[in-house]
Amino acid sequence: MGYWLYYWPSIAGRGEFVRLALEDAGVDYVDVGRDRGANAVAQMIHNGDHFAPPILADEHESVSHVAHILAWISRPLDLAPQDERDFRRMHQMQLTLTDFVAEIHDTHHPLGASLYYEEQKEAAARRSAVFIDDRLPKFLAYFERVLTDNPDSDEWAIGRRCTTLDLSLFQVMRGLRYAFPNALAENETPALDELTRRVARRRRIARYLDSERCIGFNEDGVFRRYPELDRPDQ
Ligand SMILES: N[C@@H](CCC(=O)N[C@@H](CS)C(=O)NCC(=O)O)C(=O)O
Protein backbone atom coordinates (compact mmCIF):
# COMPACT_ATOMS: atom_id res chain seq x y z
CA MET A 1 0.00 0.00 0.00
CA GLY A 2 1.54 3.34 -1.00
CA TYR A 3 0.38 6.92 -0.58
CA TRP A 4 1.43 10.34 -1.80
CA LEU A 5 1.01 13.18 0.68
CA TYR A 6 0.74 16.69 -0.76
CA TYR A 7 1.42 19.36 1.80
CA TRP A 8 3.51 22.54 2.16
CA PRO A 9 7.12 21.49 2.86
CA SER A 10 8.14 24.06 5.47
CA ILE A 11 5.42 23.59 8.08
CA ALA A 12 3.91 20.76 10.11
CA GLY A 13 0.46 22.39 9.82
CA ARG A 14 -2.60 20.33 9.03
CA GLY A 15 -0.46 17.89 7.06
CA GLU A 16 0.85 16.57 10.36
CA PHE A 17 -2.50 14.98 11.27
CA VAL A 18 -2.23 12.81 8.17
CA ARG A 19 1.50 12.22 8.51
CA LEU A 20 1.08 10.92 12.09
CA ALA A 21 -1.43 8.31 10.92
CA LEU A 22 0.86 7.16 8.09
CA GLU A 23 3.86 7.07 10.40
CA ASP A 24 2.05 5.20 13.17
CA ALA A 25 0.87 2.57 10.70
CA GLY A 26 4.35 2.26 9.19
CA VAL A 27 3.08 2.44 5.60
CA ASP A 28 5.10 3.66 2.64
CA TYR A 29 4.35 7.19 1.57
CA VAL A 30 5.97 9.88 -0.49
CA ASP A 31 6.00 13.33 1.09
CA VAL A 32 5.67 15.12 -2.23
CA GLY A 33 6.11 18.69 -0.94
CA ARG A 34 9.30 17.82 0.90
CA ASP A 35 10.66 15.68 -1.96
CA ARG A 36 9.74 17.91 -4.89
CA GLY A 37 8.96 21.30 -3.37
CA ALA A 38 5.92 23.52 -2.88
CA ASN A 39 5.34 23.84 -6.64
CA ALA A 40 4.40 20.18 -6.86
CA VAL A 41 1.75 20.78 -4.18
CA ALA A 42 0.46 23.89 -5.94
CA GLN A 43 0.32 21.94 -9.20
CA MET A 44 -1.80 19.23 -7.58
CA ILE A 45 -4.29 21.85 -6.40
CA HIS A 46 -4.27 23.52 -9.79
CA ASN A 47 -4.87 20.23 -11.65
CA GLY A 48 -7.45 18.57 -9.51
CA ASP A 49 -10.66 19.12 -7.64
CA HIS A 50 -8.99 20.13 -4.39
CA PHE A 51 -9.18 23.56 -2.81
CA ALA A 52 -6.34 23.25 -0.30
CA PRO A 53 -3.81 20.77 1.09
CA PRO A 54 -3.38 18.38 2.80
CA ILE A 55 -4.24 16.04 -0.05
CA LEU A 56 -3.58 12.32 0.12
CA ALA A 57 -3.50 10.13 -2.97
CA ASP A 58 -3.13 6.45 -3.68
CA GLU A 59 -2.92 4.91 -7.14
CA HIS A 60 -6.70 5.23 -7.60
CA GLU A 61 -7.83 8.57 -6.16
CA SER A 62 -6.92 11.65 -4.18
CA VAL A 63 -8.74 13.09 -1.16
CA SER A 64 -8.51 16.41 0.68
CA HIS A 65 -9.60 17.74 4.12
CA VAL A 66 -7.94 16.21 7.16
CA ALA A 67 -11.08 14.62 8.62
CA HIS A 68 -12.12 13.20 5.26
CA ILE A 69 -8.65 11.80 4.62
CA LEU A 70 -8.54 10.17 8.06
CA ALA A 71 -11.99 8.64 7.56
CA TRP A 72 -10.67 7.19 4.30
CA ILE A 73 -7.42 5.68 5.62
CA SER A 74 -8.13 4.84 9.26
CA ARG A 75 -9.56 1.40 8.47
CA PRO A 76 -6.88 0.25 6.02
CA LEU A 77 -4.24 1.54 8.47
CA ASP A 78 -5.87 -0.35 11.33
CA LEU A 79 -6.46 2.87 13.25
CA ALA A 80 -10.26 2.79 13.42
CA PRO A 81 -12.78 1.32 15.87
CA GLN A 82 -14.40 -1.96 14.75
CA ASP A 83 -17.94 -0.88 15.52
CA GLU A 84 -19.73 1.09 12.78
CA ARG A 85 -21.43 3.50 15.18
CA ASP A 86 -18.11 4.12 16.93
CA PHE A 87 -16.59 4.84 13.54
CA ARG A 88 -19.20 7.53 12.90
CA ARG A 89 -18.64 8.97 16.38
CA MET A 90 -14.91 9.09 15.72
CA HIS A 91 -15.46 10.98 12.49
CA GLN A 92 -17.85 13.38 14.21
CA MET A 93 -15.24 14.14 16.88
CA GLN A 94 -12.57 14.57 14.23
CA LEU A 95 -14.80 17.20 12.62
CA THR A 96 -15.07 18.95 15.99
CA LEU A 97 -11.28 18.89 16.07
CA THR A 98 -11.32 20.51 12.61
CA ASP A 99 -13.40 23.34 14.09
CA PHE A 100 -11.03 23.62 17.04
CA VAL A 101 -7.99 23.84 14.73
CA ALA A 102 -9.73 26.53 12.64
CA GLU A 103 -10.33 28.58 15.80
CA ILE A 104 -6.71 28.12 16.86
CA HIS A 105 -5.64 29.37 13.43
CA ASP A 106 -7.96 32.36 13.72
CA THR A 107 -6.31 33.55 16.93
CA HIS A 108 -3.39 34.84 14.84
CA HIS A 109 -5.39 35.47 11.62
CA PRO A 110 -8.79 36.76 12.77
CA LEU A 111 -9.30 39.12 9.82
CA GLY A 112 -8.13 36.89 7.02
CA ALA A 113 -5.49 34.39 5.90
CA SER A 114 -4.33 36.68 3.11
CA LEU A 115 -3.12 39.35 5.55
CA TYR A 116 0.14 39.09 7.49
CA TYR A 117 -0.11 38.64 11.25
CA GLU A 118 1.55 42.04 11.64
CA GLU A 119 -1.41 43.60 9.81
CA GLN A 120 -3.96 42.17 12.25
CA LYS A 121 -2.14 42.14 15.58
CA GLU A 122 -4.76 44.13 17.46
CA ALA A 123 -7.64 41.98 16.30
CA ALA A 124 -5.53 38.89 17.01
CA ALA A 125 -5.03 40.00 20.62
CA ARG A 126 -8.79 40.47 21.10
CA ARG A 127 -9.61 37.21 19.39
CA SER A 128 -7.01 35.32 21.45
CA ALA A 129 -8.38 36.70 24.71
CA VAL A 130 -11.85 35.39 23.86
CA PHE A 131 -10.36 32.10 22.68
CA ILE A 132 -8.42 31.67 25.93
CA ASP A 133 -11.34 32.69 28.18
CA ASP A 134 -14.16 30.80 26.48
CA ARG A 135 -13.32 28.55 23.57
CA LEU A 136 -10.13 26.82 24.72
CA PRO A 137 -11.66 25.65 28.04
CA LYS A 138 -14.84 24.53 26.26
CA PHE A 139 -13.04 22.44 23.62
CA LEU A 140 -10.59 20.99 26.16
CA ALA A 141 -13.37 20.06 28.60
CA TYR A 142 -15.25 18.36 25.77
CA PHE A 143 -12.30 16.19 24.70
CA GLU A 144 -11.35 15.50 28.31
CA ARG A 145 -14.89 14.16 28.80
CA VAL A 146 -14.67 12.09 25.62
CA LEU A 147 -11.62 10.35 27.09
CA THR A 148 -12.93 9.85 30.61
CA ASP A 149 -16.37 8.69 29.42
CA ASN A 150 -15.18 5.98 27.04
CA PRO A 151 -16.77 2.83 28.52
CA ASP A 152 -14.44 0.56 26.52
CA SER A 153 -11.04 1.90 27.49
CA ASP A 154 -9.17 4.08 29.99
CA GLU A 155 -6.54 4.77 27.38
CA TRP A 156 -8.16 5.81 24.11
CA ALA A 157 -10.95 8.13 23.04
CA ILE A 158 -13.14 5.64 21.19
CA GLY A 159 -13.37 1.87 21.48
CA ARG A 160 -10.53 -0.27 22.77
CA ARG A 161 -7.70 0.77 20.50
CA CYS A 162 -5.70 3.75 19.39
CA THR A 163 -7.38 5.50 16.46
CA THR A 164 -6.56 8.40 14.18
CA LEU A 165 -8.57 10.60 16.58
CA ASP A 166 -6.10 9.86 19.41
CA LEU A 167 -3.18 10.75 17.14
CA SER A 168 -4.89 14.02 16.19
CA LEU A 169 -5.63 14.88 19.83
CA PHE A 170 -1.94 14.31 20.54
CA GLN A 171 -0.99 16.78 17.81
CA VAL A 172 -3.45 19.43 18.99
CA MET A 173 -2.15 19.18 22.58
CA ARG A 174 1.45 19.46 21.33
CA GLY A 175 0.50 22.45 19.23
CA LEU A 176 -1.30 24.19 22.08
CA ARG A 177 1.63 23.57 24.38
CA TYR A 178 3.80 25.35 21.81
CA ALA A 179 1.44 28.22 21.02
CA PHE A 180 -0.38 28.87 24.31
CA PRO A 181 1.65 27.24 27.13
CA ASN A 182 0.39 29.65 29.80
CA ALA A 183 -3.27 29.52 28.79
CA LEU A 184 -3.11 25.74 28.49
CA ALA A 185 -1.70 25.46 32.02
CA GLU A 186 -4.84 27.16 33.39
CA ASN A 187 -6.89 24.14 32.28
CA GLU A 188 -7.05 20.81 34.08
CA THR A 189 -6.58 18.17 31.40
CA PRO A 190 -5.20 15.04 33.08
CA ALA A 191 -6.71 12.58 30.59
CA LEU A 192 -5.52 14.57 27.56
CA ASP A 193 -2.07 14.92 29.12
CA GLU A 194 -1.86 11.20 29.74
CA LEU A 195 -3.07 10.48 26.19
CA THR A 196 -0.38 12.79 24.82
CA ARG A 197 2.32 10.92 26.75
CA ARG A 198 0.87 7.57 25.68
CA VAL A 199 0.86 8.47 22.00
CA ALA A 200 4.41 9.85 22.21
CA ARG A 201 5.53 6.47 23.57
CA ARG A 202 4.11 4.50 20.64
CA ARG A 203 7.04 2.81 18.95
CA ARG A 204 6.72 4.24 15.46
CA ILE A 205 5.57 7.67 16.68
CA ALA A 206 8.57 7.91 19.04
CA ARG A 207 10.87 7.01 16.16
CA TYR A 208 9.17 9.54 13.88
CA LEU A 209 9.37 12.35 16.45
CA ASP A 210 13.11 11.69 16.69
CA SER A 211 13.62 11.68 12.93
CA GLU A 212 14.43 14.43 10.45
CA ARG A 213 11.07 13.83 8.80
CA CYS A 214 9.38 15.48 11.78
CA ILE A 215 9.80 19.24 11.58
CA GLY A 216 8.99 21.42 14.57
CA PHE A 217 6.35 24.09 14.94
CA ASN A 218 7.12 27.51 13.53
CA GLU A 219 5.45 30.88 12.94
CA ASP A 220 4.17 29.93 9.47
CA GLY A 221 1.94 27.06 10.56
CA VAL A 222 -1.38 26.71 12.35
CA PHE A 223 0.14 26.64 15.85
CA ARG A 224 2.23 29.78 16.29
CA ARG A 225 4.03 31.09 19.36
CA TYR A 226 3.31 34.78 19.71
CA PRO A 227 3.81 35.40 23.47
CA GLU A 228 1.66 38.55 23.28
CA LEU A 229 -1.37 36.38 22.39
CA ASP A 230 -0.90 33.99 25.31
CA ARG A 231 -1.51 34.73 28.99
CA PRO A 232 1.52 36.60 30.38
CA ASP A 233 4.32 34.64 32.07
CA GLN A 234 3.86 34.43 35.83
N1 LIG B 1 -10.66 22.12 5.98
C1 LIG B 1 -9.34 21.86 5.47
C2 LIG B 1 -8.50 23.11 5.60
C3 LIG B 1 -7.31 23.09 4.67
C4 LIG B 1 -6.44 24.33 4.81
O1 LIG B 1 -6.83 25.36 5.37
N2 LIG B 1 -5.20 24.21 4.32
C5 LIG B 1 -4.25 25.30 4.43
C6 LIG B 1 -2.91 24.78 4.89
S1 LIG B 1 -3.04 24.10 6.52
C7 LIG B 1 -4.05 25.97 3.08
O2 LIG B 1 -3.04 25.84 2.43
N3 LIG B 1 -5.06 26.73 2.68
C8 LIG B 1 -5.02 27.48 1.46
C9 LIG B 1 -6.27 28.32 1.33
O3 LIG B 1 -7.17 28.20 2.18
O4 LIG B 1 -6.32 29.09 0.38
C10 LIG B 1 -8.73 20.67 6.22
O5 LIG B 1 -9.17 20.37 7.33
O6 LIG B 1 -7.82 20.01 5.68
Ligand as a Chemical Component Dictionary entry (heavy atoms), coordinates in Angstrom:
data_LIG
# 
_chem_comp.id                   LIG 
_chem_comp.type                 NON-POLYMER 
_chem_comp.pdbx_formal_charge   0 
_chem_comp.three_letter_code    LIG 
# 
loop_
_chem_comp_atom.comp_id 
_chem_comp_atom.atom_id 
_chem_comp_atom.alt_atom_id 
_chem_comp_atom.type_symbol 
_chem_comp_atom.charge 
_chem_comp_atom.model_Cartn_x 
_chem_comp_atom.model_Cartn_y 
_chem_comp_atom.model_Cartn_z 
_chem_comp_atom.pdbx_ordinal 
LIG N1  N1  N 0 -10.663 22.118 5.983 1  
LIG C1  C1  C 0 -9.344  21.863 5.467 2  
LIG C2  C2  C 0 -8.502  23.115 5.600 3  
LIG C3  C3  C 0 -7.315  23.091 4.672 4  
LIG C4  C4  C 0 -6.439  24.326 4.814 5  
LIG O1  O1  O 0 -6.833  25.355 5.369 6  
LIG N2  N2  N 0 -5.205  24.214 4.322 7  
LIG C5  C5  C 0 -4.245  25.296 4.432 8  
LIG C6  C6  C 0 -2.911  24.779 4.887 9  
LIG S1  S1  S 0 -3.044  24.102 6.517 10 
LIG C7  C7  C 0 -4.054  25.972 3.082 11 
LIG O2  O2  O 0 -3.043  25.836 2.431 12 
LIG N3  N3  N 0 -5.056  26.730 2.683 13 
LIG C8  C8  C 0 -5.024  27.483 1.460 14 
LIG C9  C9  C 0 -6.268  28.322 1.328 15 
LIG O3  O3  O 0 -7.170  28.204 2.177 16 
LIG O4  O4  O 0 -6.321  29.087 0.379 17 
LIG C10 C10 C 0 -8.730  20.666 6.217 18 
LIG O5  O5  O 0 -9.170  20.372 7.334 19 
LIG O6  O6  O 0 -7.820  20.012 5.685 20 
# 
loop_
_chem_comp_bond.comp_id 
_chem_comp_bond.atom_id_1 
_chem_comp_bond.atom_id_2 
_chem_comp_bond.value_order 
_chem_comp_bond.pdbx_ordinal 
LIG N1  C1  SING 1  
LIG C1  C2  SING 2  
LIG C1  C10 SING 3  
LIG C2  C3  SING 4  
LIG C3  C4  SING 5  
LIG C4  O1  DOUB 6  
LIG C4  N2  SING 7  
LIG N2  C5  SING 8  
LIG C5  C6  SING 9  
LIG C5  C7  SING 10 
LIG C6  S1  SING 11 
LIG C7  O2  DOUB 12 
LIG C7  N3  SING 13 
LIG N3  C8  SING 14 
LIG C8  C9  SING 15 
LIG C9  O3  DOUB 16 
LIG C9  O4  SING 17 
LIG C10 O5  DOUB 18 
LIG C10 O6  SING 19 
# 
